[in-house]
Structures are given as structure tokens and as C-alpha cells.
């Protein structure tokens, strides 16, 4: 029972935190006015994509916490979550495309590092982060393109 309570807490932290930050920093008119690359996805895709990714991030964090709550993988998981939660306020809130690019590059590196740290002991957690890594790699390219074009 306690395992599932811990899972619920991870879901509340990650999904709840991510959705709150997302709603607090909606793209708005500033983002709409930016020149965008041809591969820029429609705005409606971000909400469903991030909702699914946040669930995967929470489950991977929960599994890692159960195995080794103070281990290096858990620390890397925490770092990636902080970087993730900082990106939207930096990009959309403060409208700082360059610093947001630095954050997202660090985020991508921490995601890859997390996968490497868990891969031999909990491959499922590594796979749970694979779509996240792919999405953030794409978002990094998009962020860099927006910096270049604007």
C-alpha cells in the first residue's frame, strides 16, 4: 500500500507541478508573434504530449526511489525535474530564448545521464525516459531554431 501512496506522490509532484507551470506560462501572444521553423508543431500537441511524458517521468522516478532513494540516479532524476520546471518560466515567462536553450541542453544531458545510470539495474525506467529524451531533443532543436530566427 505504501508503494502506491509513494507513486501517487510522485504523480502529484511531477504531473501536478508540470501542469501548474504549463498553465502559469501559457505561450500567449509573444510566442505567436515569433518567427517559427517549418517543423514547429501545432500548439495543441504540447498539452497531451507533456501530460504523457510527466506520467512516464513520475513512474521512472518512483521506481528509482523504491530501489535507491539517495542514489546517484535519483539525484540525476531530481536535477532533470528542476531543469524541466525552470524551462517554461525562462522561455515563456521571462521570454529569454537564449538562456532557455542553455537550460534545455542541460535538461537533455541530465535525461541521457539518468538513462545511463538506471540502464543496467532498471531498464524499464530507462525506457520510460526514452520518449522524454526524444521529445526534449526535438524541443532543443526547436528552441535553437527560435533563437536563430528571432
Buried (B, 14 or more C-beta within 10 A) or exposed (E): EEEEEBBEBBBEBBBEBBBEBBEEBEBEEEBEEBEBEEEEEEEEEBEEBBEBBBBBBBBBBBBBBEBBEEBEBBBBBBBBBEBBBBBBBBBBBEEBBEEBBBBBBBBBBBBBBBBEBBBEBBEEBBBBBEBBBEBBBEBBEBBBBBEEEE
